[in-house]
Structure formats: structure tokens, C-alpha cells
Amino acid sequence: QVQLVESGGGLVQAGDSLRLSCVASGNAFSRRGMGWFRQAPGKDREPVAAMAWTENYTYYPDSVKGRFTISRDVAKNTLYLQMNSLKPEDTAVYYCAVILTMVDAYDPSSYEYGYWGQGTQVTVSS
């Protein structure tokens, strides 16, 4: 059984940085990888970063590319999301999740996710 607990969210100003953490219990780090998602009010949940462990492949959508960085500390069973140059449109609840299966490690649309955390709120003021 996998449990995920996110932290690190908060209220910041545009241009600031935040680092989110996701502590994983169970065997999350022995699965195929993990990712970060976000959901803003009235909008669908969207991926913002993903990492496939074996291939060391990382994915970012254009909306965050160059500003967000996903990383992990295996010894601490922790996944991170470093967010720089934050914008008001980054305001959302951020979730981490485990990649259970994938057809192609280099095709993030083929990832199947499970085991979601409870989320952490990020609010960016202008």
C-alpha cells in the first residue's frame, strides 16, 4: 500500500519560488515513476511534471517548462517540485501521484497513475 503526503504550498507573490515535497510510504519508488498535477478552481486536473525512474526521463508541459523541476531523494522517499518564477496562473491545488504502468516511458500520455496525495494549495498573488 502506498500513501503520499504533499507539503510546501503557500501564498507567494508573482516571481517568487516554492518547493513542494511529497513523502511516499510503501513501495512508490519501486514503481515506474511519479508525477505532479495541479487543479485550479473550475478547471480540469493537469500534469505539470513527471519522471520515469528507469529511463531518468522527465516531462514538463510548455506552461511550466524552464520554471518547474521535478526531482527525488530515494533515501528520504521524497519527490520534489521546485517552482520558480511563479505566476498567478500557477495558482492551484498541487497533487503528487505514482505512475503504475506506462506503454512508452518517453510518451507521458501513456502513463497510468494511481495513489494520489491529498494535495497542497499554492496561491500566487500578482
C-alpha positions as CSV (number, residue, x, y, z in Angstrom):
1,Q,0.0,0.0,0.0
2,V,1.3,3.4,-1.0
3,Q,0.5,6.7,0.9
4,L,1.5,10.1,-0.3
5,V,1.7,13.3,1.7
6,E,2.3,16.6,0.0
7,S,3.6,19.8,1.7
8,G,5.2,23.1,0.9
9,G,2.4,25.0,-0.5
10,G,1.5,28.6,0.5
11,L,0.8,32.1,-0.5
12,V,3.5,33.8,-2.5
13,Q,3.9,36.8,-4.9
14,A,4.5,36.6,-8.6
15,G,8.1,35.9,-9.3
16,D,8.7,34.0,-6.1
17,S,9.7,30.4,-5.7
18,L,8.3,27.4,-3.8
19,R,9.4,23.8,-3.3
20,L,6.8,21.2,-2.9
21,S,7.5,17.9,-1.2
22,C,5.7,14.5,-1.5
23,V,6.7,12.0,1.1
24,A,5.9,8.4,0.0
25,S,5.3,5.4,2.2
26,G,5.1,1.9,0.9
27,N,6.8,1.0,-2.4
28,A,6.1,4.1,-4.5
29,F,9.8,4.4,-5.5
30,S,9.8,0.8,-6.8
31,R,7.1,1.6,-9.3
32,R,7.6,3.1,-12.7
33,G,7.8,6.7,-11.7
34,M,5.9,9.6,-10.2
35,G,4.4,12.9,-11.2
36,W,2.9,16.2,-10.1
37,F,-0.5,17.5,-11.2
38,R,-2.5,20.6,-10.4
39,Q,-6.1,21.6,-10.4
40,A,-7.4,25.2,-10.4
41,P,-11.0,26.1,-9.4
42,G,-13.3,25.3,-12.3
43,K,-10.6,23.6,-14.4
44,D,-9.6,20.1,-15.1
45,R,-6.6,18.5,-13.4
46,E,-3.5,18.8,-15.5
47,P,0.0,17.3,-15.3
48,V,2.9,19.7,-14.6
49,A,5.8,17.3,-14.3
50,A,6.6,13.6,-14.4
51,M,9.6,11.4,-14.0
52,A,10.2,7.8,-15.2
53,W,12.7,6.2,-12.9
54,T,14.5,3.7,-15.0
55,E,14.9,5.9,-18.1
56,N,15.5,9.0,-16.0
57,Y,13.1,10.8,-18.3
58,T,11.4,13.9,-17.2
59,Y,8.4,15.6,-18.7
60,Y,7.1,19.2,-18.4
61,P,4.2,20.8,-20.4
62,D,5.1,24.1,-22.1
63,S,3.2,26.1,-19.5
64,V,5.9,25.3,-16.8
65,K,8.9,24.2,-18.9
66,G,12.0,26.1,-17.7
67,R,10.4,27.2,-14.5
68,F,9.5,23.9,-12.7
69,T,11.9,21.0,-11.9
70,I,10.9,17.6,-10.6
71,S,13.4,15.6,-8.6
72,R,13.5,12.8,-6.0
73,D,15.5,11.8,-2.9
74,V,15.3,8.0,-2.7
75,A,16.9,7.9,0.7
76,K,14.1,10.1,2.0
77,N,11.4,8.6,-0.1
78,T,10.5,12.1,-1.2
79,L,9.6,13.6,-4.5
80,Y,10.1,17.3,-5.0
81,L,8.7,20.0,-7.3
82,Q,10.8,23.2,-7.4
83,M,8.8,26.0,-8.8
84,N,10.5,29.2,-9.8
85,S,9.2,32.4,-11.4
86,L,5.7,31.7,-10.2
87,K,2.8,33.3,-12.0
88,P,-0.8,34.0,-10.8
89,E,-2.0,31.3,-13.3
90,D,0.0,28.7,-11.3
91,T,-2.5,29.1,-8.5
92,A,-4.0,25.6,-7.9
93,V,-4.0,22.6,-5.6
94,Y,-1.0,20.5,-6.4
95,Y,-1.0,16.7,-6.1
96,C,1.6,14.0,-6.4
97,A,0.8,10.6,-7.8
98,V,2.5,7.3,-8.7
99,I,3.0,6.0,-12.2
100,L,1.7,2.5,-12.1
101,T,2.2,1.5,-15.7
102,M,3.4,3.0,-18.9
103,V,3.4,1.9,-22.5
104,D,6.3,4.1,-23.6
105,A,8.5,5.9,-21.0
106,Y,9.0,8.7,-23.4
107,D,5.3,9.3,-24.0
108,P,3.7,10.8,-20.9
109,S,0.3,10.3,-22.4
110,S,0.8,6.6,-21.9
111,Y,1.3,6.8,-18.2
112,E,-1.4,5.4,-15.9
113,Y,-1.4,7.0,-12.4
114,G,-2.7,5.8,-9.1
115,Y,-2.2,6.5,-5.4
116,W,-2.9,10.3,-5.1
117,G,-2.0,12.5,-2.2
118,Q,-4.4,14.9,-0.5
119,G,-2.9,18.0,-2.3
120,T,-1.3,21.2,-1.2
121,Q,-2.6,24.7,-2.0
122,V,-0.4,27.1,-4.0
123,T,-1.6,30.7,-4.3
124,V,0.3,33.2,-6.3
125,S,-0.7,36.9,-6.0
126,S,0.0,39.5,-8.6
